[in-house]
Amino acid sequence: MDDKNSPEVVVEMSGGVVVAIYSRSHNSRIVLLDWDEFEDDGRVGIFFPVDPISSMPTETRRLVDAAI
């Protein structure tokens, strides 16, 4: 994945569940808002940890490369 075509943020999901979020920016803050959770327990959103895009697993990187 070259930096010119690399996305700023990659959200990895499986079965409707967020597995990981990767970002090129070192200071990204991601708030995950799930309407189902909001209705159930009143939480507005949760901060989700963000990993550097460089730490993305090889298999995920291959799928991102194929998408861009």
C-alpha positions as CSV (number, residue, x, y, z in Angstrom):
1,M,0.0,0.0,0.0
2,D,1.6,3.2,-1.0
3,D,1.0,6.4,0.9
4,K,-0.4,8.3,-2.1
5,N,-3.3,5.9,-2.4
6,S,-3.5,4.8,1.3
7,P,-6.8,5.7,3.0
8,E,-6.6,7.9,6.1
9,V,-8.7,5.5,8.2
10,V,-9.5,1.8,7.8
11,V,-12.3,0.3,9.8
12,E,-12.1,-3.5,10.0
13,M,-15.4,-5.3,10.7
14,S,-16.5,-8.9,10.9
15,G,-20.1,-10.0,11.3
16,G,-21.2,-6.4,12.0
17,V,-18.7,-6.0,14.8
18,V,-15.8,-3.5,14.7
19,V,-12.6,-5.6,15.0
20,A,-10.0,-2.8,14.6
21,I,-9.5,0.8,13.4
22,Y,-6.3,1.9,11.8
23,S,-5.3,5.4,11.0
24,R,-2.4,7.2,9.3
25,S,-2.7,10.1,11.8
26,H,-1.1,9.6,15.2
27,N,-3.7,11.6,17.0
28,S,-7.0,10.3,15.6
29,R,-9.8,9.9,18.0
30,I,-12.7,7.7,16.9
31,V,-16.1,7.7,18.5
32,L,-18.1,4.6,17.8
33,L,-21.9,5.3,17.9
34,D,-24.1,2.2,17.8
35,W,-27.8,3.1,17.8
36,D,-28.6,-0.4,19.2
37,E,-26.3,0.2,22.2
38,F,-27.7,3.7,22.7
39,E,-31.2,2.5,22.9
40,D,-30.3,-0.4,25.2
41,D,-28.1,1.3,27.8
42,G,-28.1,5.1,27.1
43,R,-24.5,5.4,26.1
44,V,-24.0,8.0,23.5
45,G,-20.8,6.5,22.1
46,I,-17.5,5.0,23.1
47,F,-14.0,6.0,22.2
48,F,-12.5,3.2,20.1
49,P,-8.7,2.5,20.2
50,V,-6.9,3.4,17.0
51,D,-3.8,1.5,15.8
52,P,-1.3,2.9,13.4
53,I,-2.1,1.9,9.8
54,S,1.4,0.4,9.7
55,S,0.4,-2.2,12.2
56,M,-2.4,-3.5,10.0
57,P,-2.2,-7.3,9.5
58,T,-1.0,-8.5,6.1
59,E,-4.3,-10.1,5.2
60,T,-6.2,-6.9,6.0
61,R,-3.7,-4.8,4.1
62,R,-4.2,-7.1,1.0
63,L,-7.9,-6.5,1.1
64,V,-7.5,-2.8,1.5
65,D,-5.1,-2.7,-1.5
66,A,-7.6,-4.6,-3.6
67,A,-10.3,-2.1,-2.7
68,I,-8.3,1.0,-3.7
